[in-house]
Amino acid sequence: MENTRELFQIMTRRFGLLNKNCCTAGGIDISLIQSHILYEIEHMHQPSIQQAADVLGTDITTFSRQIQSLIKLNLIKKTPHPDDRRVHVLSLTTEGKFVAATIDHQMNAYLDEVFSHMNEFEKETVIRSIKLLNASMAKSSVCCTPLG
């Protein structure tokens, strides 16, 4: 019988190495968590700090520190919500959009290279399986439901 956990360990480790090595954009080194934050802010509509932290499953204190570092790098901006000045919404700056697009391009190029070692049927099978796994994880009572 296959050791399922070992398979996930190997895949996670390989993705970790990928993320550690890939994220330099516009002369800026971006950490793995920072790349996830940029991705989520770009794909959510002006999320509050709390909403973005919840989606990433990060506690607000750690998340706020990451946000401050991304503001200092001029990659994101924090603005008061028009309806509630106590709430701040996050958005990417022009430079932030460039960095996010560069990382996205690098990740897609890497995935294209990985999939180039498979035929079309194998690639579709893997993608369909990942979608199925994501859907099951979203339904699991022990897993990371905020990611949806």
C-alpha positions as CSV (number, residue, x, y, z in Angstrom):
1,M,0.0,0.0,0.0
2,E,1.2,3.5,-0.9
3,N,2.2,5.7,2.0
4,T,-0.1,8.7,1.3
5,R,1.5,11.0,3.8
6,E,4.9,10.4,2.3
7,L,3.5,11.3,-1.2
8,F,2.2,14.6,0.2
9,Q,5.4,15.3,2.1
10,I,7.5,14.9,-1.1
11,M,5.1,17.0,-3.1
12,T,5.0,19.7,-0.4
13,R,8.7,19.7,-0.1
14,R,9.2,20.1,-3.9
15,F,6.7,23.0,-4.0
16,G,8.4,24.5,-1.0
17,L,11.8,24.4,-2.8
18,L,10.1,25.9,-5.9
19,N,8.6,28.8,-3.9
20,K,11.8,29.4,-2.0
21,N,13.7,29.7,-5.3
22,C,11.2,31.4,-7.6
23,C,10.1,34.5,-6.0
24,T,12.3,37.4,-7.1
25,A,10.5,40.1,-9.0
26,G,11.5,43.6,-9.9
27,G,14.7,43.2,-8.0
28,I,12.8,42.4,-4.8
29,D,13.0,39.0,-3.0
30,I,9.5,37.9,-2.0
31,S,9.0,35.3,0.7
32,L,6.6,32.4,0.3
33,I,4.0,34.0,2.7
34,Q,4.3,37.4,0.9
35,S,3.7,35.8,-2.4
36,H,0.5,34.1,-1.0
37,I,-0.6,37.4,0.4
38,L,-0.1,39.2,-2.9
39,Y,-2.0,36.5,-4.7
40,E,-5.0,36.5,-2.4
41,I,-5.3,40.3,-2.3
42,E,-5.2,40.4,-6.1
43,H,-7.9,37.7,-6.3
44,M,-10.2,39.2,-3.6
45,H,-12.1,42.4,-4.0
46,Q,-10.5,44.9,-1.6
47,P,-10.4,42.6,1.3
48,S,-10.2,43.9,4.9
49,I,-7.0,42.9,6.8
50,Q,-9.1,40.4,8.8
51,Q,-10.7,38.8,5.7
52,A,-7.3,38.3,4.0
53,A,-5.8,36.9,7.2
54,D,-8.8,34.5,7.5
55,V,-8.5,33.2,3.9
56,L,-4.8,32.5,4.5
57,G,-5.4,30.9,7.9
58,T,-2.9,33.3,9.5
59,D,-3.3,35.0,12.9
60,I,-3.9,38.7,12.7
61,T,-0.7,39.7,14.5
62,T,1.6,37.8,12.2
63,F,-0.4,38.9,9.2
64,S,-0.2,42.6,10.2
65,R,3.6,42.3,10.4
66,Q,3.7,40.9,6.8
67,I,1.3,43.6,5.6
68,Q,3.6,46.3,7.1
69,S,6.6,44.8,5.3
70,L,4.7,44.7,2.0
71,I,3.6,48.4,2.5
72,K,7.3,49.3,3.1
73,L,8.2,47.6,-0.2
74,N,5.4,49.7,-1.8
75,L,3.6,46.5,-3.0
76,I,0.3,47.0,-1.2
77,K,-1.6,49.9,0.2
78,K,-4.0,50.0,3.1
79,T,-6.9,52.4,2.9
80,P,-9.8,53.1,5.2
81,H,-13.1,51.4,4.1
82,P,-15.4,54.1,2.7
83,D,-18.4,52.9,4.8
84,D,-16.4,52.2,8.0
85,R,-13.3,54.1,8.7
86,R,-12.2,51.7,11.5
87,V,-11.8,48.9,8.8
88,H,-8.9,49.1,6.4
89,V,-9.0,47.4,3.0
90,L,-5.9,46.1,1.1
91,S,-5.1,46.5,-2.5
92,L,-2.0,46.1,-4.7
93,T,0.0,49.1,-5.9
94,T,1.1,49.3,-9.5
95,E,4.4,47.8,-8.4
96,G,2.6,45.2,-6.4
97,K,0.6,44.2,-9.5
98,F,3.8,43.9,-11.5
99,V,5.4,41.7,-8.8
100,A,2.3,39.5,-8.5
101,A,2.2,39.1,-12.3
102,T,5.9,38.3,-12.5
103,I,5.5,35.6,-9.7
104,D,2.4,34.2,-11.5
105,H,4.3,34.0,-14.8
106,Q,7.2,32.2,-13.0
107,M,4.9,29.7,-11.3
108,N,3.0,29.0,-14.6
109,A,6.2,28.5,-16.5
110,Y,7.4,26.1,-13.8
111,L,4.1,24.2,-13.9
112,D,4.2,24.1,-17.7
113,E,7.6,22.6,-17.5
114,V,6.5,20.0,-15.0
115,F,3.4,19.1,-17.1
116,S,5.6,18.9,-20.2
117,H,6.8,15.5,-18.9
118,M,3.3,14.2,-19.1
119,N,0.9,13.5,-22.0
120,E,-2.4,15.4,-22.3
121,F,-4.4,12.6,-20.6
122,E,-2.0,12.4,-17.6
123,K,-2.0,16.2,-17.2
124,E,-5.9,16.3,-17.3
125,T,-6.0,13.4,-14.8
126,V,-3.7,15.3,-12.4
127,I,-5.6,18.5,-12.7
128,R,-9.0,16.8,-12.2
129,S,-7.6,14.9,-9.2
130,I,-6.3,18.1,-7.6
131,K,-9.8,19.7,-8.1
132,L,-11.4,16.7,-6.5
133,L,-8.9,16.8,-3.6
134,N,-9.5,20.6,-3.1
135,A,-13.3,20.0,-3.0
136,S,-12.9,17.2,-0.5
137,M,-10.6,19.2,1.7
138,A,-13.1,22.1,1.7
139,K,-15.8,19.6,3.1
140,S,-13.5,18.1,5.7
141,S,-14.2,19.0,9.4
142,V,-10.4,18.8,10.2
143,C,-9.1,20.7,7.3
144,C,-8.6,24.3,6.1
145,T,-12.1,25.4,5.2
146,P,-11.4,29.2,4.9
147,L,-9.6,28.5,1.6
148,G,-12.9,27.4,0.0
